[in-house]
C-alpha cells in the first residue's frame, strides 16, 4: 500500500467521521493514495471476521472503496495474542494491510489498555507489533501509528525503534503527545530525527490545515509520505493541492459544497442496508467542522435542518444566491472602475 520509493498521501482515520461513505467520497474527490479505517477495538476477546466485514464493507470489494481507494484495516488493543488473532481474521475477511493504533488519546480507550496508553511501555509496543507481524502472511504489510509520547516528546525515539525492530513495514507519527489531545503546538522536528534512524518509511501527521502547513511539515520532517484528516474536511481542496505537489493523481474538482454533500448522501444511500442512516448527522458534523476550521459560509443557516433533503435543498438555494450576489457585486465594481464615457450633447444650429 505504501511504496517506500514513492510519495503518498493517506486519509487519516477519524472515529465517527471517516466511515465507508466518507472514504468513498474522499476516494473520488481527494488525491489520496489510500485510507486507514476507523479503529476496530480488540478488548476482552479477539474480533470475529464478521465484525470487520460489518465495520469495513470495503473488505468485500477487494479492500477498495466504491470509488477505488484502497483501505487499510486499523485495530486497537493491548493484548498481543488477541490482537494477532484479530489481525489474522481481518486478513481472512479480505484485509490487504493491518495498521495498529498506538495513538488514540480518548480517555475511555486509554483506561482499557488501548491506543496511546501503550506509549508508556515500549516493550509492549514491540510485543503487539511482533505478534501481528508473525501471525499474518508476509505479503500483508503491518504498520503502526504513534504519538510522540504520553506527556513528553522524548519517548518517540524508543517507541519508534520498537516498531521498526518488531518488523513493521512503516510508521505513522502524529506530532503531539497524548496529553495534548489535539491542542497546539505540533512538534514536527522529532519526526525528522526518527525518520533518519529507524530504517523504515515514516508518515508525518498532525496539523496540516492548509498548503503552507504541508510545505512547512515537509521541510521540517524531510518526509515524502503524509497523512491528512481534519484539514481535508475543513478545506476540500487541500488533498488535491498536496497530491499535485507530490506528483500524485488528483481527484475530481471538489470546490462546490453542494456537489460534495450530495455525493456523500449518495454514497450513504448505498450502505443503508448495513449501516444505520447517519447522513444528516455526518453532513452537520462536516459543515460544523468546516465552519470552525475552514471557510464554510452557511453553517448557521443550515444547522437546524432536520432531514438530508431539507439541508441539500437549502444549501442549493444559498449557493445560488451567493453566486448571483457575487455577480452583481462584480458588475457594480466593474462599472465603478470603468464608467461608460459620457456622450456629447447634440448641437442645434439656428
N, C-alpha and C positions, 0 to 999 in steps of 0.2 A: 504493500500500500504506500509506504514512504520509501522513495528511492534516495539513498544517501547522496547520489550524484546529481540529483535534480531538485530544483526549488519546489516547495509545496506550500499550500495554504489550506489549513484544516479548520473545519467548522467545529467550534467548541461545544461540548455537551453542557446544556443548561437545564437542570431538572425542572420539569413542568413547563418548559418553553420549546425546546428543540425536539419535539416529538416527531413521529413519522411524517405528518403533513408538512410541518415546518422544514424538515430535512429535504423533503421532495421539492418544496418551493425554492430553498436555497440552492439545490442542485440545478434548478432551471435558471435562476436569475443571478446567482453568485458565481464567482470564479474559483470555487473550492476544488481541491484535489480529492478530498474525502471528508466524511463526517464521522464523529465519535458519538455513539448513542448516549442517551441518559443512562446513569449507572443502574445496574441491576444489583440489588443488595443481597449479599450472602450472609445470613446470620446464624440461626441455630441448626440449619441443615443445608446441604448443597441444593442448588436450584435445579429443578427438572427442565428438560428441554422445552416443554410446553410453555413455561414462563418466558423463556427467551423468544419463542415464536409469537407469543401474545404481545410482549412489550416492544419487540423489534420485528415488525412484519416484513421488513426487507429481507430477512433470512430466507423467506420463501421465494424470493426473486433474485437469487444469486448474490445476496448481501448488497444489493443496489436499490436505490430509491426508484420510484416510477420514472423519475427524470434522469436516471442513470448514474447518480452519485454513489460511489462505494461507501459502505457504512461499517465501521469497526465497533465491535461489542465491548462495552466497558462494564467491569464488575468491581464490586467494593466489598471488602471484608478483611478480617484479620487472621482467620484460621487457614493455614496453608493447605491442609487436606481438603477441607470443604471448598476452598477457592479453586483448587486444582480439579476436583471432581466437577464443579460447576463449569469450569472452562472447557473440559472435555465434552460435556453435554451441549454447551453452546456451539462447539465446533460440529458436533453431530447434527445439530439443528440447522447448520449452514453458515456459521461464522467464518469469515476469512481472516480475522485478526482479533486478538484479545488485548484490551487495554486495562490496566489496573489503577484504580483511583486511590491515590495516597494524598489527595489534596483537598477533599471536601471539608469546609470549615464548620458545617452545620453542627450545633451542639448535640442534637439528638443522635446524629451519626457518630460523632466522636465519643459519646458516652457508651456506645455499644460496639466499641472496638472496630471502628472503620474510618476510612478517609484519612484526614490529617493526624488522627491520634497516633498512627504508627510512625510519624516523623520523629517521635521521641526515642525510638528504639531501632537503630539502623539494622541490627541483626535480624529483626522480624521482617523488615522490608526485603532483605536478602532471601529469607526463608519462603516468603509468599511468592516472590518472582521466580525463584528457583523451582519451587514445586510446580508452578504452572508451566514453566518452560520445559520441564522434564515430562509433564503429562501430555501435552498436546503435540501433534506431529511437527517435525522440524520445518515443514513448509508453512506453518501458521506463525506469523510474526506475533511476538509478545512485547508490549511496551508498557510504560508506566508514566503516570502523571504525578508530579510532586509540587509542593510549595517549598519555599526556601527553608522553612523550619517552623517550629511551633510558635516560639515567641522571639526568635532571633534569626538572622540570615546565615550564620556560620554553618549550621548543620547540613546545608545543601551539598557541601563537598563530600562528606562521608556518605550521606544517603544516596547521592548520585553514583558514587563509586560502588555501593552495594547493588544498585540496579544493574549497572554495567557488568559487574562481576558475576551476577546471577544469570546472565545470558540474555538480557533484554535486547531487542533489535533497535530501539530508540527510546528517547526520554523526552517528555514534555515538562517544562518548568513554568509554573505560574509565579511571577516575580514579586510575591508578597509572602508574609508569614501567615500562619493560621490565625494568630491573634489580631491581625489587621482586618481579617474578613475581606471586604472589598474597598476598604478605605485607602486613600493615598498615604505615602507615595509608593511607587513601584521601584524595585531595585533590579535594573537590567544588567548592571555590570557583573554580578556574580555568575550570570548565565554565560558570559564570555569566558570566564575562568573555568567553569565546568566544561564547556564545550572543548576547550583546549586539552583537557586532562582525561576525559572519560573514554574516548575512543569509539563512541557511538554517536549517531546524529542526535542533535538537541533541537527541540521545537520550542521557540520563545512564545510566551503567552502573558497577557496582562496589560490592561490599559492602552490598547491600540484603538483609539477612538476616531482617529482621522488619518489621512495620508501622511501628514507631517509626523504624527506619533510613530507610524510604521517606519519612516525613514530614520527617526532617532533610535528606535529599537534596533533596527538593522545595524546601524553604526555602532551602538553600544555593545551588542551581543556578537556581532560577526556572523549571525545565523543566516541560513538560506531557507529555513523552514519556520513557519509561523502559524499560530493558532489564534483565531479571532472569534469572539462570541457576541458580547453585548454591543460592541462597536458596529458589527454588521447589521444589527437590528436598528440601532439608533440612526445609522447612516447607510441606507441600502445600496448606495453607490460604492461604498468603501471596498468591498471584497473584489469588485471588478477593477478598481483602481490599483489595488495591491497586485492582483493577478497580472494585470498588464505590465506593471513594473518588473515583475518576476519572470516575465516571458511565458506565462501560463494562458491557456484558453480562458476567455471571459464568457459570462452568461449573457442572457438576454438583457436588453435595456430595462433597468428597474427604477426609473426616475419618477414614475407615477404611482402614488399610494393606492389609488383605486384599482389599478391593474394588479398590484401586489396583493391587496386584501381580497379581491375576487379570486385570485389564484389560490390563496390559502384556503378560502372557503370551498373551492372546487376540490382541492386535494383532500380536505377534511371529509367531504361527502363520500369519497372513495373508500374511506376507512370506517364509515359509520356502522358497518355490521360487526366490527370487532373492537372499536374504540368509542367510548362514550362521546357524544357530540359536545365538544367544548369550544366550538368555533367562535361564538360571541365572546367567551372568556379570553380565548387566545388573541382575538383581534383587539380587545380592550387592553390586555397586557402589553401587546406590541405597541399600540399607539401611545399608551402612557409612558412606556419606556422611551419611545422616540420623542415624545414631548419633553421628557425630563432631561434626556441626554443628547437629543438631536434637535431637529427643527421641524417636527410635525406640527402644523399650524391649526389643526381642527379638534384638538383633544376636548376642549370644554364644550364644544357644540355636539360632540358625539358620545361623551361618556355616559349619558343617561339612556342611550338606545337600549332597547330590550331584546330585539332579535337581530340576527345577522342581516336579514333583508332590509330592516329599517336602517341599520348602520350603513350598509352599502349604498342604499338609495340616497340617504342624506349626504354621504361623502361625495357621491356623484354631483349632487346639486351644489355643494360647497366648492368643489374643484372647478365646475363650470363657471360659477360666479366669480371665482378668483381669476380665471382666465380672461373673462370679459372685463373685469375691473383693471387687470393688468394692461389689456389692450387700450382701454380708454385713457389710462394714465400715460401710456406710451405716446398715444396720439396727441394728448394735451401737451406733453413735454416737447414733442417734435414741433408742434405749432408755435409754442413759445420761443423755441430756439431758432426756428426758421419761418418767421411770419411771411405770409403772402405779400409780395410787393403791392403797394397801393397803385391804383390806376389813375392816370391824369384825367382831370375833368375836361370834358369836350369844350372847345372854344366856339362860340356862336358869333358869326360875323354879321354886322348890321347891314 
